[in-house]
Amino acid sequence: MAYEFLGTEPVGKQRIPVVSTVHARRIAGPEDFARHPSEEFAYVLSSEIKVHFDNDERVHLPRGDSLYFDARLGHA
Protein backbone atom coordinates (compact mmCIF):
# COMPACT_ATOMS: atom_id res chain seq x y z
CA MET A 1 0.00 0.00 0.00
CA ALA A 2 1.31 3.49 -0.85
CA TYR A 3 0.47 6.56 1.25
CA GLU A 4 0.39 10.28 0.42
CA PHE A 5 0.02 12.45 3.52
CA LEU A 6 -2.11 15.52 2.80
CA GLY A 7 -1.37 17.53 5.92
CA THR A 8 1.60 18.51 8.03
CA GLU A 9 3.36 16.30 10.56
CA PRO A 10 0.81 14.12 12.43
CA VAL A 11 2.29 14.79 15.91
CA GLY A 12 -0.51 15.59 18.37
CA LYS A 13 -3.24 15.51 15.75
CA GLN A 14 -6.60 13.78 16.08
CA ARG A 15 -6.96 13.12 12.34
CA ILE A 16 -4.35 12.46 9.66
CA PRO A 17 -5.60 12.98 6.08
CA VAL A 18 -4.00 10.43 3.76
CA VAL A 19 -4.56 9.22 0.20
CA SER A 20 -3.75 5.49 0.03
CA THR A 21 -3.24 3.37 -3.06
CA VAL A 22 -4.53 -0.12 -2.25
CA HIS A 23 -3.34 -3.21 -4.13
CA ALA A 24 -5.18 -6.53 -4.14
CA ARG A 25 -3.65 -9.19 -1.91
CA ARG A 26 -4.54 -12.49 -0.30
CA ILE A 27 -5.27 -12.58 3.43
CA ALA A 28 -3.64 -15.70 4.85
CA GLY A 29 -4.18 -15.27 8.58
CA PRO A 30 -4.45 -12.99 11.61
CA GLU A 31 -1.00 -11.52 10.97
CA ASP A 32 -2.34 -9.88 7.81
CA PHE A 33 -4.79 -7.64 9.69
CA ALA A 34 -3.84 -4.15 10.88
CA ARG A 35 -4.98 -2.98 14.33
CA HIS A 36 -4.36 0.34 16.04
CA PRO A 37 -6.02 2.44 18.76
CA SER A 38 -7.87 4.93 16.56
CA GLU A 39 -10.63 5.23 14.02
CA GLU A 40 -10.38 5.09 10.24
CA PHE A 41 -12.31 6.73 7.46
CA ALA A 42 -12.05 5.42 3.89
CA TYR A 43 -13.45 7.03 0.75
CA VAL A 44 -13.01 5.24 -2.58
CA LEU A 45 -11.77 7.64 -5.27
CA SER A 46 -11.60 5.13 -8.11
CA SER A 47 -12.26 1.46 -8.82
CA GLU A 48 -13.54 -0.49 -5.80
CA ILE A 49 -12.22 -2.22 -2.69
CA LYS A 50 -13.30 -4.93 -0.30
CA VAL A 51 -12.40 -4.35 3.35
CA HIS A 52 -11.98 -7.51 5.45
CA PHE A 53 -12.34 -7.52 9.23
CA ASP A 54 -11.06 -10.18 11.62
CA ASN A 55 -14.63 -10.92 12.75
CA ASP A 56 -15.26 -12.38 9.24
CA GLU A 57 -17.21 -9.30 8.10
CA ARG A 58 -16.43 -8.02 4.60
CA VAL A 59 -17.53 -4.68 3.22
CA HIS A 60 -17.57 -3.97 -0.53
CA LEU A 61 -17.02 -0.31 -1.39
CA PRO A 62 -17.51 0.87 -4.98
CA ARG A 63 -16.16 4.21 -6.25
CA GLY A 64 -17.72 7.10 -4.31
CA ASP A 65 -18.61 5.01 -1.25
CA SER A 66 -17.11 5.43 2.22
CA LEU A 67 -16.59 3.58 5.49
CA TYR A 68 -15.86 4.77 9.05
CA PHE A 69 -14.79 2.16 11.62
CA ASP A 70 -13.01 1.45 14.90
CA ALA A 71 -9.45 0.55 13.85
CA ARG A 72 -8.93 -1.58 16.97
CA LEU A 73 -10.87 -4.21 15.01
CA GLY A 74 -8.43 -6.06 12.76
CA HIS A 75 -8.82 -4.89 9.18
CA ALA A 76 -7.23 -5.46 5.78
N, CA, C and O of each residue as an XYZ file, in Angstrom:
304
protein
N       0.845     -1.155      0.000
C       0.000      0.000      0.000
C       0.902      1.233      0.000
O       1.899      1.271      0.720
N       0.560      2.229     -0.795
C       1.308      3.485     -0.849
C       0.482      4.588     -0.194
O      -0.741      4.625     -0.336
N       1.155      5.485      0.524
C       0.473      6.562      1.249
C       0.970      7.923      0.783
O       2.159      8.105      0.524
N       0.045      8.883      0.678
C       0.392     10.276      0.422
C      -0.257     11.098      1.531
O      -1.481     11.221      1.580
N       0.550     11.654      2.409
C       0.021     12.450      3.517
C      -0.365     13.830      3.001
O       0.423     14.489      2.323
N      -1.585     14.266      3.325
C      -2.113     15.519      2.798
C      -1.949     16.695      3.745
O      -2.216     17.833      3.359
N      -1.525     16.454      4.948
C      -1.369     17.534      5.922
C       0.073     17.659      6.358
O       0.982     17.137      5.713
N       0.268     18.355      7.454
C       1.599     18.511      8.027
C       1.892     17.329      8.940
O       1.121     16.370      8.981
N       2.973     17.389      9.656
C       3.357     16.302     10.562
C       2.194     15.895     11.468
O       1.510     16.764     12.009
N       1.956     14.589     11.645
C       0.812     14.116     12.426
C       0.959     14.212     13.943
O       0.046     13.801     14.659
N       2.062     14.734     14.460
C       2.294     14.786     15.907
C       1.185     15.573     16.606
O       0.938     16.735     16.281
N       0.521     14.929     17.570
C      -0.505     15.587     18.367
C      -1.827     15.816     17.668
O      -2.696     16.493     18.218
N      -2.005     15.286     16.497
C      -3.245     15.513     15.750
C      -4.252     14.406     16.020
O      -3.879     13.269     16.307
N      -5.526     14.748     15.926
C      -6.605     13.777     16.084
C      -6.862     13.031     14.776
O      -7.207     11.849     14.795
N      -6.696     13.706     13.650
C      -6.960     13.118     12.337
C      -5.739     13.329     11.448
O      -5.062     14.352     11.542
N      -5.467     12.360     10.593
C      -4.354     12.456      9.659
C      -4.903     12.178      8.262
O      -5.179     11.023      7.938
N      -5.070     13.209      7.422
C      -5.600     12.980      6.076
C      -4.548     12.329      5.181
O      -3.432     12.829      5.049
N      -4.923     11.209      4.573
C      -4.003     10.426      3.761
C      -4.738      9.900      2.534
O      -5.893      9.485      2.628
N      -4.069      9.918      1.382
C      -4.561      9.215      0.200
C      -3.744      7.934      0.115
O      -2.515      7.979      0.084
N      -4.423      6.792      0.078
C      -3.751      5.492      0.025
C      -4.056      4.808     -1.293
O      -5.193      4.832     -1.765
N      -3.050      4.204     -1.883
C      -3.245      3.367     -3.056
C      -3.240      1.926     -2.565
O      -2.247      1.452     -2.013
N      -4.352      1.237     -2.769
C      -4.528     -0.119     -2.250
C      -4.359     -1.122     -3.386
O      -4.946     -0.964     -4.457
N      -3.561     -2.142     -3.149
C      -3.340     -3.206     -4.126
C      -3.982     -4.490     -3.617
O      -3.954     -4.772     -2.419
N      -4.552     -5.258     -4.518
C      -5.180     -6.526     -4.143
C      -4.136     -7.462     -3.545
O      -2.993     -7.511     -4.000
N      -4.544     -8.200     -2.523
C      -3.654     -9.193     -1.909
C      -4.488    -10.256     -1.220
O      -5.660    -10.042     -0.910
N      -3.879    -11.384     -0.989
C      -4.539    -12.489     -0.302
C      -4.318    -12.346      1.200
O      -3.228    -11.993      1.648
N      -5.361    -12.624      1.967
C      -5.273    -12.577      3.428
C      -5.120    -14.006      3.924
O      -6.049    -14.808      3.829
N      -3.938    -14.321      4.456
C      -3.636    -15.695      4.849
C      -3.991    -16.003      6.295
O      -4.324    -17.142      6.621
N      -3.925    -14.998      7.167
C      -4.185    -15.266      8.576
C      -4.218    -13.990      9.383
O      -4.155    -12.892      8.831
N      -4.318    -14.138     10.707
C      -4.446    -12.987     11.605
C      -3.316    -11.970     11.482
O      -3.515    -10.782     11.735
N      -2.141    -12.432     11.097
C      -0.998    -11.524     10.974
C      -1.165    -10.515      9.834
O      -0.441     -9.522      9.773
N      -2.109    -10.768      8.941
C      -2.336     -9.875      7.806
C      -3.278     -8.713      8.124
O      -3.469     -7.828      7.290
N      -3.863     -8.709      9.310
C      -4.792     -7.643      9.687
C      -4.063     -6.550     10.461
O      -3.231     -6.832     11.323
N      -4.388     -5.298     10.141
C      -3.845     -4.150     10.882
C      -4.776     -3.844     12.043
O      -5.991     -4.000     11.930
N      -4.207     -3.413     13.153
C      -4.979     -2.983     14.332
C      -4.237     -1.816     14.958
O      -3.014     -1.854     15.092
N      -4.968     -0.781     15.341
C      -4.356      0.341     16.041
C      -5.425      1.097     16.804
O      -6.594      1.070     16.418
N      -5.047      1.775     17.882
C      -6.022      2.437     18.760
C      -6.488      3.775     18.189
O      -6.089      4.838     18.665
N      -7.332      3.709     17.169
C      -7.865      4.928     16.564
C      -9.103      4.566     15.759
O      -9.659      3.477     15.907
N      -9.518      5.468     14.927
C     -10.632      5.233     14.017
C     -10.117      5.486     12.613
O      -9.146      6.218     12.420
N     -10.779      4.871     11.624
C     -10.379      5.094     10.236
C     -11.582      5.480      9.413
O     -12.703      5.028      9.647
N     -11.316      6.333      8.438
C     -12.314      6.725      7.455
C     -11.725      6.413      6.092
O     -10.587      6.784      5.806
N     -12.491      5.734      5.249
C     -12.046      5.423      3.894
C     -13.079      5.949      2.907
O     -14.283      5.797      3.113
N     -12.601      6.565      1.843
C     -13.453      7.033      0.749
C     -12.807      6.539     -0.532
O     -11.624      6.790     -0.763
N     -13.562      5.843     -1.367
C     -13.009      5.237     -2.577
C     -13.060      6.248     -3.723
O     -14.135      6.645     -4.173
N     -11.870      6.657     -4.188
C     -11.774      7.644     -5.265
C     -11.952      7.023     -6.639
O     -12.516      7.652     -7.534
N     -11.479      5.796     -6.818
C     -11.598      5.128     -8.110
C     -11.629      3.623     -7.893
O     -11.192      3.123     -6.856
N     -12.141      2.920     -8.865
C     -12.261      1.465     -8.825
C     -13.161      1.038     -7.662
O     -14.213      1.637     -7.441
N     -12.758      0.019     -6.929
C     -13.537     -0.485     -5.799
C     -12.608     -1.265     -4.885
O     -11.543     -1.712     -5.309
N     -13.010     -1.430     -3.633
C     -12.222     -2.222     -2.693
C     -13.158     -3.095     -1.861
O     -14.356     -2.834     -1.758
N     -12.585     -4.123     -1.280
C     -13.297     -4.935     -0.304
C     -12.469     -4.896      0.976
O     -11.299     -5.280      0.979
N     -13.082     -4.429      2.063
C     -12.403     -4.351      3.352
C     -12.778     -5.594      4.152
O     -13.960     -5.898      4.314
N     -11.778     -6.308      4.648
C     -11.985     -7.514      5.445
C     -11.704     -7.182      6.905
O     -10.741     -6.480      7.216
N     -12.545     -7.689      7.791
C     -12.344     -7.516      9.226
C     -12.096     -8.874      9.860
O     -12.533     -9.894      9.326
N     -11.397     -8.903     10.998
C     -11.055    -10.182     11.619
C     -12.235    -10.864     12.306
O     -12.070    -11.939     12.883
N     -13.415    -10.263     12.256
C     -14.631    -10.922     12.754
C     -15.397    -11.573     11.605
O     -16.576    -11.897     11.749
N     -14.729    -11.768     10.461
C     -15.261    -12.384      9.241
C     -16.206    -11.485      8.454
O     -16.772    -11.927      7.454
N     -16.391    -10.240      8.873
C     -17.211     -9.303      8.101
C     -16.393     -8.776      6.928
O     -15.195     -8.526      7.056
N     -17.053     -8.610      5.785
C     -16.433     -8.022      4.597
C     -17.349     -6.919      4.100
O     -18.570     -7.076      4.073
N     -16.754     -5.806      3.708
C     -17.534     -4.678      3.215
C     -17.021     -4.311      1.830
O     -15.842     -4.003      1.657
N     -17.916     -4.345      0.844
C     -17.575     -3.973     -0.526
C     -17.865     -2.485     -0.704
O     -18.966     -2.020     -0.410
N     -16.870     -1.744     -1.187
C     -17.018     -0.306     -1.393
C     -16.727      0.041     -2.853
O     -15.575     -0.026     -3.280
N     -17.750      0.409     -3.621
C     -17.513      0.874     -4.985
C     -17.041      2.331     -4.980
O     -17.080      2.995     -3.944
N     -16.604      2.818     -6.121
C     -16.161      4.213     -6.247
C     -17.227      5.163     -5.705
O     -18.408      5.030     -6.025
N     -16.803      6.118     -4.886
C     -17.715      7.101     -4.309
C     -18.309      6.701     -2.978
O     -18.989      7.508     -2.344
N     -18.073      5.474     -2.535
C     -18.610      5.011     -1.250
C     -17.570      5.244     -0.151
O     -16.394      5.475     -0.432
N     -18.023      5.179      1.103
C     -17.113      5.426      2.220
C     -17.416      4.492      3.380
O     -18.461      3.843      3.427
N     -16.473      4.442      4.317
C     -16.588      3.583      5.487
C     -15.864      4.251      6.645
O     -14.768      4.783      6.468
N     -16.465      4.228      7.829
C     -15.859      4.766      9.047
C     -15.915      3.648     10.077
O     -16.987      3.090     10.310
N     -14.781      3.301     10.705
C     -14.790      2.162     11.621
C     -13.750      2.314     12.722
O     -12.822      3.118     12.623
N     -13.928      1.529     13.763
C     -13.008      1.449     14.895
C     -11.808      0.612     14.453
O     -11.949     -0.583     14.192
N     -10.639      1.228     14.369
C      -9.451      0.551     13.851
C      -8.840     -0.440     14.832
O      -7.873     -1.122     14.493
N      -9.390     -0.534     16.051
C      -8.928     -1.581     16.974
C      -9.381     -2.952     16.482
O      -8.800     -3.971     16.853
N     -10.420     -2.975     15.644
C     -10.872     -4.210     15.008
C      -9.910     -4.498     13.860
O      -9.666     -3.631     13.021
N      -9.366     -5.710     13.821
C      -8.428     -6.064     12.763
C      -9.048     -5.838     11.399
O     -10.193     -6.222     11.158
N      -8.292     -5.214     10.503
C      -8.815     -4.889      9.176
C      -7.719     -5.014      8.120
O      -6.536     -4.813      8.393
N      -8.150     -5.351      6.918
C      -7.231     -5.462      5.781
C      -7.994     -5.134      4.514
O      -7.423     -5.162      3.424
